[in-house]
Structure formats: structure tokens, C-alpha cells
């Protein structure tokens, strides 16, 4: 906000100029701060005057952006209003058609430029607000009081023009349409149209550069994505090969173990058969030994008896 000025009118003008250069969402808080500052100094009249400043609509804010940042182009644009009024008063149909075409073209171009200014200011606007701005610009061409408000850079409301322009002069007669003129050479364009044409060309070139940059960045992103995918695939295939080799080794070890188990099971079965046969033979031998022992004992008894009988003779 500006420093207080000795002249109240000059200070109000400075405060208003600062406020209408803000974003719409910042307007009320800054206005209230300026009111409080004026009250603190005891300047109630200035405080009231500042408090009466109205927050601009978003479309009005766009018009104010044009007045502040594209003042020369806006002045040239508003000059079309006088030509349109003269053509309508004099019923000059050819001039009216030509000026109307220029008006439509320039209204669209100025609204587009205001949209770019809004983006640069950090507060982009939707297409509906740009259409409201076009209505303001149309009204400014038809009504000098609105043109003055737009030119001031302190417009607060969204306006539109629905009338038919100035009335024709009582003695005016329609001007016959002249034969179609030859296409004007580019050097015949006035400075205002040349500036807009240069701006349009610059905007197209900027848009082309941005598009090319976006395409280049997108291609680089896709190339990086492809390289990452290929690296990931290579790593996955390396893991696959290692895992398959480990699998093959484990399967071979398992098969060897199974073969060894089968061999051991067969040997165990054979040993068990041998064990059973040996056990049977051992039982038979044990029985034979016991029988032999009995027979030997009986024979010894008989021998002893025979010896005893012999000795008795």
C-alpha cells in the first residue's frame, strides 16, 4: 500500500490505484487494512471513501489488467467506437461491416490477452469470465462512459451492451456499398493492428515452442521409461536364470538322494531276509545242541553203569 499523502484526494487515488491492481480475492482484506490505517490517523472521511471502494468482479478485474498492462492497445481498441458510431449514424453499411468485423476480431484478441495476463498474475480464469470480459469490451465500444471506466483501470462491475448504437442522423441516407477493394498490402495496416498481429504471431510461436518442448519432454520421459523397463527385464531374466539353475541343482540332488534311499531300502530288505534265515538256523542249531547234550549225558550214564557192573565181577 502507498505511503499517506498530504492531499486526501491524492491519497485516496493512490489507495484505489493500489487496490485495483490486486487480485480480486485480496481486495477486501487490503481495503479493510487501508480503512483501519486511515481511522488510526483520525481521517474518518478518507476511511469512509476507501470503504466505499467496491471489489471488482473477475471480468472487471480482467478489464483493469488490460488498462494497466496493455494501455496503448486498449486505447487503440476503444478508438474503434467512434468509427462504429459514425458509420451507424451515417448509415455507411460497408464501413459498418468492416468495422464490425475488426471489432469482433479485436474483442476476441483482447480477451485472449487478458486471459494470458491473468495466468501470469497467478489467477487464471475460466472461459465464462472471458466471455463476460468480451461483453464489457463490446459495451465500452458503444458507450463512452463505460469506455472511460475501462480506461481508468478501476472498473468494478460486469457490464454488457444490448442496444443498437447511436441513432442515425435525420438526413442520412444509406451509403451504397463500394466495389470490393483489392486486398490491402500488409504495409497498409495501421500500427494498432500490426501490434496485435505481431502479438498473435509471437503467441503462436510461443505455443509452437511450448508444444515442441512438451513433445521433446514426453519423448525423453518415454525413452527413460523404456530404458528402465528394459533394465528391469534384464534383471528379472538374470534372476530367472539363476533361480532355474538353482532349481535344476536341487532337483538333481533330490533325485540322487531318492536313488540312495532306494538302494538302502533294498539292502535293508535283503539284510532282513538274511536275518530271518540266520535266526531260523540258530534256533535249529540250538535245538540240535540241546538234543546232543541230552544224548551225551545219557551215554555217560550208561557208561558209568557198565563200568560199575564190570568192577563187581
Phi, psi and omega in degrees: 000149183287158173290147180302140178256157180293323180273118180303319180296320179294321179293318178299318180296320180292318179296315180298318180298320179291317183296316183282000171265358181273168170292148182306322182289343180266349191298307189298314182298317180291323177297316180297324177296318179294322177298313180298321180295318179294321179294322178299327178277357180084010181267081184292324180296317178296320179300317179296318181296318178294320180297336179278352178291126185265142175294134181283148169293166182294325177293319178296322178300321177298318178298321178294324176300317179298317181296325184277323188249345179226046185299319183293317178295322180295320178297316178296322178296314182293338177295340177296334182302318180296319179295320178296318180296316179298316181296323181286323179293324183267003180058036178274091186298319182296313180296322181295318179295318181294315181292324179296320178296316178297320180299312181300317181296315184285326176299315179297317181294319181291323177296320178296320179295320177298322176299320178294321177296322179296319178297317179296329179281354179087016181220071181299150184242154178284170181298328180298322179290323177296324176294323176297321177296320177300322176297321177297315181294322176298317180294323180295327177290330185267335186233115183301325181293322177289323177301320179295320179295318179296318182294331182290337183077017181229033178292139182244342187236159175269121182239162176213160182244123180240007182276194182240016178084183182293151178290152179289148175299141184305323183265007184284145176236152180302136178275123180299145181291128178287163176299150182304125179286158175293147179304128181292146176287151180304330182290345180275354180291145177285166186299324181298311180293326177297319179298317179294321178297318178296319178296318179296317179296317179298320180294319177297318179296319178297317179297321178295318179297317179296319178297316179297321179294319178296318179296318179296315180297322180293320179295317178298320179298317179292323178296317177297320179297319178295315180298318178297319180294318179296318178297319179295321178295316179300316180296320180295319180291325177295317176298322179298314181297317179296317180294321179294321178295317178296323177297314181299319179296317180294320179296318179297317179296321178296316180296319177299316180297318179298318178299317180296319178298317179299317179298315181294322179296317178297317179296320179297317178300316179297319179297321179294321176299313179299321180297315181297319179296316180296323178298317179297317180295322179296319178297317179297317180295322179297318179294318180296319180298317180296318179297317179298320179297319179295316181297319180296321180294318180295318180296319178298322179295317180296320180298317181296319180294319180295321181294321182292321180293325179295319182291335180285350183278000000 
